[in-house]
Amino acid sequence: MTDNASRHIQKQGLDAQVPPLLPTRLVDVELSTAIPDIAPVDDDTGIRYSKVQVLARLHTHPIGIVTIGLSGQTLDAETVASAIWAALADAIKRHLGEDGLNTDDLPTSGLPATTTPACLRARAQVLSDAPPINVVIATHNRGPALSRTLDSIRALEYPHFDAFVIDNAPGDDATANLLATQYHEMRYIREDRAGLAIAHNRGLQEVRAPIVAFTDDDVEVDRYWLAEIATAFALGEDVGCVTGMILPAELHTPAQHMIEQYGYHKGFERRVFDLKEHRPPGLLYPYSAGVFGSGANMAFRTTALRAAGGFDPALGAGSPAKGGDDLSGFYKMVSAGHKVVYEPAALLRHWHRREYEALRKQAYGYGVGLTAYLTSILYSHPVKVLDFALRAPMGVLHALRMRSSNPTQKDGYPAELARLERRGMLSGPAAYLRSLRRCAQWQRNRKDSAREITRGAHMRPQEVNDQ
């Protein structure tokens, strides 16, 4: 933790709530191959870790996460295997059973398969007739750090995809130069209007593929990301949206550990959502759109998203509303009669902000974005006022009990962050209205400019000189 973050935490009286944490090592373990030893020190960086978070995968599919203390000693493969088996035996056996394979123990050498597992045969079947996918990466002044994302996009194992980088309100030409010199195969598009939803809509205008996948400029996608997105869309023509798992790329600071308590990933089981037989319990559904997934990892059937009008330009990071554009997109899909599928195998890793001050701003922004998104529904569909009024008491209760009702938020999670999120919720409706006015002003300015251009085009040369 930096000195500035420490001083802020001390000033807020949060010392007891934020214990010092040594970094947590993040390791993927494929159970169908030899399980590795895990050292407490990274040979490349020299960083010493207090524990390791193991993502167990079977036939490349995520099965679960196991956290093991390191205590300064290297964990041998047998210890790692035993910890995984103790925590995830039921999930492993369930996956093996679905693949037509069986085993009663987990050898250190991994789980051998005598035939190609059913899950990989299903993926191969989808890839044999893979639908084209366009990937849209919105970025804003990310600079060289964007390379991590683009390198992972470049490494995707998918036969038919193109990537569009939307440079949103850039402060310089760094992104344009980066793509021109290192990523020639990716298309560069500049969008000067600030706002994530605006950038995504610009990408939506450009895509030609039947599926469009959106991700952020601070992630690393898994090499099977698009393959699993395509597999989920193959479940049926009524699937309008697919979301995926978001895991941390780094857990080195207390702030990064805290933000994980927001519960970015939604579990290790595929889930389907709609307004019929796949409707989860709870009075807040489908307005509680966070249940579907997050905007850093989402894909849409292009025709469905366009028919819904794309993303609300008055929402999203970079606008006064600060967020909510992804929630609005998910809600539009479900309310239009489409299914939303959460597919954990379509995973990526996200580089969380390291500083506590950035987390404070993020918590506030989440609150603003949530109620701005809800306001956008009322603004577009005033007939839902009564429905909202009937659900409002439950929504207020949920907000007041936000921390205790979220099982991912553990002891040590600063109460200040929950307060900031609630404060943001109070500001969301007004923020959305301000954002609407900004969008309207831009539309007026664009029309005025178009009239000036048209007028100039019809003026004789002498009239132009007289101006």
N, C-alpha and C positions, 0 to 999 in steps of 0.2 A: 504494500500500500504506500502511496506517495505521501510526502509530508503534508501537502495541501489536503488530501483526503483525510489523513489522521487528525489534522486540526479541526476540520469540519465535523468529524464524528465526535471529537471531544467536546466541541462547542455545543453540539446537539444533545450531549449526554448519552451517546450511543455506545460508549466504550464496552459496557458489559454485554451489549447485544451483538457486537461484532468481534468475535474472538480472532486473534491472529491465526492465519491458516498458511501452512506450507502448500506449495502447488500440488495439484493432483495430476498424475500422469494419465493420459488417455491412450488406450491400446485397443485395437481391433484384434480379435482372435477368431480365426476360422476353424470350427470344430472338425471339419472333414480333412484337415491336414495336421501336421505335427504342431502341438501346442508349445509356445516358446517359454523360456525363462523370462522373468521381468525384473530388471535392475532398478534400484532406487535413484540412480543418477543417469541423466541423458548424456551419452558419450559426446554428442555433437555440441550441446550447449553448456554442459556442466551443471545444469539445474538439478537440484536435489529434491526429490518428491517424498511427501509423507504418506501417500497412498496412491493406489492405481484404480482407475475406473475402466473396467474391461467391458467392451461391447462384444458379446458372444454372437457369432454368426454361424449359421449352418447352411451350407450350399449358397453362400453369400447373403442369405436373408437374415436380418437382425432377429435374435431370439430374446435377448434381455441384457440387462446391465448388472454387473457385479462389482462392488467396491471392496477392495482388499487393502489393509494396512501394510506398509512396507517396513517400517521400523528399522530402516537403515540396512536391511538385508535383502539380497536378491531372492525373489520368489522362484523356486524351481518349478518346472513344468507340471510335476505331479501335484504340487500344492495349488497351482492355478487351476488345474483340471478338477481337483476335488472341490474347490470353492465354487466353480461354475456348476458342477454337477449337483452340489448341495442346494444351490439357490434356484437352478433352472431345470431340474430333472423333468418336471411335468411338461414344461414347454418344449424341451428337446424331444421327449418321447412323442408328444403330440405332432410335432413337425415330421418326425421319422415315420409315424403311423400314416400321416397324410401322403407321404412319399412312397408308402409301401415297404418301408424298411423298419427293422426292429433291432434294438440292442438293450441290454440290461445294465451295462456299465460304460463308463467313459474312460477309455485308456488314454494315457498321456500322449500316445501317438496319434490320437484323433479318432474320428468315427469313419471307418472305411465304408465305401459303397461299392457293391459289385456291379451295379447297373446305374445308368444316369437317373438321378432322382426325378420324380414327377414334377417338382417345382421348376427344375431347369428345363425339362422337356416342354413345359407350358410356356416358359419364356422363349425358348427357341422357336416354338410354333408362332408366337406373336411376331418375333423378329424376322421370320421367313417372309412375312407380308407386312413389314413394318410401315405404319403410316408416317408420312413426313411430319416433322415437328419443327416449329420455329421457336427458338429460345430468345427471350427478351431480357436483357440485363440493363436496368436503369442505374446510372451512376452519377455522382455529384462530387467533383473535386477529390476523388479517391486517390488519384496519382498512381504511383507504381504498385501500391497495395492491390489495385485492381487485377494485377497479373496473376495473383493466386486464384482468383475466381476464373479468369479466362483460361489459365492452364488446366484447371479441372474440367472446364467445358470442352476444351480441346481433347482431353483424354477420355471422353465419353465413349462407351461401347454401344453405339447405335448407328445404324447404316444410313439414315436419311434425316439429317437435321442441319439447320443453318442458325447462326447466332447473330442477333442484332444488339449492338450496344447503343443505348440512348443516353447521350451526354446531356444531362439536365442542368440548364442554367450554369454552364461552366464558367469558372473564373479565369481560365487560361486555356491553352491549347494542349495541355499535357496528355489528355485522353486521346485526342485526335492523333497526336504524334505517336503515342504508344501503339495504337492500332495500325497506323501507317507503316511503322517500322518492324513490329513484332507479330501482329495478328492480322495479316492481310486477308485471310479467309473470312473474317468476321466483318459485318457491315457496320460502319459508323454512321450514326444519325444524331445531329445536334437539335435539341429542343430548348429554346431560350426561355420559355415560360416555366417558372419554378413550380415544382410539385410532383410528387411521385405518381399520383393518378394521371396527371397530364402526360408524364413521360410514358406510362404504360399505355395510355390511349394512343400516343404517337406510334408506339410499337405495334399496337393492334391495327392501325391504319396500314402499316407496311407489310404485315405478314400475309402469306399466301397459303400456308399449310393448314390442314384441317384441325390441327391441335397447336395451341400456343402455350408455352411454359414460361413462367415468370420467376426470376430469382433476383437476389440483391448482389451488390458489389462487394460484400464482406463475407462471402461464403465459399466453401469448397464442396462441390457436388460429388456424390458418389459416382463411380464409373457406370453403375447400372441405373442411374437416376431416371433417364428417359425410358429405358427398357421397362422399368416397373410402372412408370406413368402410362405407357402404352398398354401394358398388361391390364391396368385398372380400367382404362377406357374401353378395352375389349370386353368388359363385363356386360355391356349393352349400349345401344344407341341412346338410351335415356340418361346416360352418365354425362353430365354437363361440366363437371369440375372434379379434379383430383388434387388432393393435397398430400404432403408427405411428412416424414419425421424430420425434426430439426434437433441436432445434437450439438454440443459445444465443440469448438475447434481448440479451445484452450481453457483451462481452469487454473489460473495462476494467482488471481487476486480475490480478496473477499467480495468485491463487487461482482465478479464473474460467477462466483458461487451463489450469490444472492439472486442474480437475474435468472439462474437456472430454476429457482423456486417459483417462477411464473408458470412453469410447466409447458415449455415450448413443444415438446413431443407429447403426443396424445396416446401413448401406449404402443404395444407391440402386436396388436391385433388389428386386422383390417376392419374398418367400420363403414357402413353405408347410411346415408342420411337422405330423407325426403319427407314429404308431408303425409305419407300413407303408412305402409307397414314398417318402414324404417324410421319412425319418429321416436326419438328418445324421450323418456319421461321428464317432466318438469314444466312448470307454467311459463318459463321464460323462453322456451324454444318456439319458433326458430330465430327469435331476435337475439338470443345468446349466441351470436355467430362465431365466437371464439372457439366453440366446441369443434368446429370443422377443421381448423388448422390455422396457418399463418401465411402472410403474404410473401415471405421469403422463399416459400416452397409451394407454388400453386400452378395448376395448369387448367386450361379451359378448352372445350370444344369451340373453335373459332366462331362458327355460325351462332352458337348459343350466346356467347358473350357479346357479339355484335348486335344480335336481336334484343339483348337486354340494355343496349345503349352504352356498353363499355363501362368504364369506371367513372364514378362521380368526380368531376374535376375540382369540386369544392372540398373534397376529402383528401387525406394522405399527407405524409411527411412533406415538409416544404410549404404547406398551406397553413393558414391560421388554425385549421382543424387538427393539424399535427398527426393524423392517422385515420383509421377507419375505412379506408378505401378497399382493403381486402375483405373486411367484414361485410361491407356493402355488396361486393361481388359475390360472396358466398350466399348471402341472403337472396340476391336476385336469382341465382340459379335455383335454389330450393323453391322460392315462391313462384317461379315460372314453371314448376312441375318437373324439373330435372333432379337427378340424383347427384349428391356430392359424395365422393369416396375418399376416405382417409386410408392411404396405403403406406404403412410404415417402411416397406422395403424401398420406397422412393425417398431415400434419405440424403441429407446433406449436413455439413458441419458449419456452424456459424461462429464468426469471430466476435464474441461479446466485448463490449467496451470494458476497459480495465479500471477506469476511474469511478469512484463512488459518486462524484458530482455528476458524471454523465448518466449514472443510474438514476439519480434523483430526477433529472430532466426527463429521462425515459419513462419513469413511473408517472410523472405528471402528464406527459404526452399520451400515455395509454388511456388515462382517465378522460382527457379531452377528446381523443379520437373515438372512444366508445360512445359517449353521449352525443357527439357530433354525428356519428353514423346513425344513431337512433333518431336524431332530429331530422336527418335527411329522409328517413322513411316517412315521417309525418309530413314533411314538406312536400314530398312527391305523392303521398297517398293520404290526404286528410281524413278519408273515411276510416282510417285505422285508429283515430283518436279514442274511440270507445274501447277498442281492444287494448290499447296501451293503458287506458285508465283502469281497466280491470286487473291488469298485471302489475301496475305501478307499485302497490304495496309490497309485493314479493320482490320487485327489483330494488326498492329502497332498503328492504331488510337485507338483501344480498350484499348491497354496497356497504351497509353499516357493519356487517359481519364478514367483510371481505377476507380478512386474514384467517380467521378461525374456520371459515368455510372452504378454504383452499387447502387440500391435504398436502400439497407440495410445499407449502410454506412452513418451515420448521422453526424450532426455537433458535433464536439468534437473528431472525429476520427483523430488521428495524421497523418499528411501528410507524416511524416517520414516512417510510415509503408508501404504506397503506394510506396515511393521511394525505400525502401528496396526490395519490391517485384519486382519492375522493374529491379533493379540491379541484383536480382537473375535470372530473365529471360535472361539477357545478358550472364550469366555464365552457363546456362543450357546446351547448346550444347557441350561445352568443358567438362563439368562435365560428360555428358553421354559417351563421348568418353573415358574419364579416367576410367569410370566404366566398359566399355567394355573391356579395356585392363586388368583390374583387374580380370574380369571373365575369360578371355583367359589365363591369367597366372595361375589361379587356375586350369583350365582344364589341362594345361601342367604339373603342379605339380602332379595332380591326376594320369595322365598317367604314369609319371615317377615313382610314388610310386607303381602303379600296376605292372609295369615292374620289379621293384625291388622285389616285393613279388613273382611274377611268377618265376623270376630267382632264388630266394632263395628256392622256393618249388622244383626246379629241381636239386638243388645242392646236392651232396652226403654229408653225415655228416662230413667227413674229410675236404671237400672243404669249408664248413661253418666255421669250426674251424680255417682253414688257413686264412679266412678273418679277 
